[in-house]
Amino acid sequence: MIFCPSRNLAQASFLAEKIRAAFEQTEWSHGQPLTCSVGVSSMREGSIAAMIADADDALYRAKQSGRNRVEVFAESLVA
């Protein structure tokens, strides 16, 4: 979990993509390629717990959508 208090959602998403790409391009000591999925969210209810839950929802969406990707929590996706 990474908190980026001085970044907006777009900036945090860009950083998440840079981290994901770096993770994918790293030559790991065991010789096997590794990837990562990332969920990004922002404070919307003034609650850290809600922000973490939103990021977790986005992470699961990333995993369900094929993994090795960044997904951003969007309120419009919440019914």
N, C-alpha and C positions, 0 to 999 in steps of 0.2 A: 504494500500500500504506500502510495506516494501522495502527499498533500502539496498543492501548489497554490498557496494563498495569494501570490502576486500575479497569477495568470488567470485569464478568462477561459471560458470553455474551449474556444477555438485554439488558444495557445496551449492549453493542457492536452488537447487532442493531438496537436502537432508534436509535442514532446513525447506523448505515448507512442506515436508512430515511429519516432526516431529510436526510442528504446526497443520497440518490437523489431525493427529492422536490424539494429545492432545485435540483438540477441540471436536473430536468425543467421547473421553473417559471421558470428564468432566461431572459430575453430575450437571446439571443446576438447579437453584432454582425452576423453574416451573415444573420440573419433566419430561419434554419431551426431547427426544434425539435430538441433533442438529448436523449437519454435515456442512462441508464447501468445496468448490471447490477453487482451486488455479491455477493461471496462472503465469508462470515464464518465464522471458526473460532476455537478456543481451544487452549491448550496441553494436550495429553493424554498425550504421551509424554515430556515434558520436552525436546522437540526443536523448535527454531525451524523447521528444514527441514520437519519433519512438519506443523507448524502451517500453514506457507505452502502445502504440497501440499494440505492439507485445504481451505484457503480457495480454492485454485485449482479443486479438484473442485467446490466449491459454486458458484463463478463459472460454470463450464461448465454446471452444472445450471440456473443462472438463465438463461443464454443459450438453452439447449435448451427451456426452459419458456416462451419467449415474450419474453424480454428485458425490460428496464426493471423489474427486480425485485431483491429481496434474497433470497438463499438462505443458509441456515445449515447448516454441515456438522454432521451428526449421526452418531455412531458406529454407531447402529442401522441406518443406511442402507448401511454398509460390510459386505459379506458376506465 
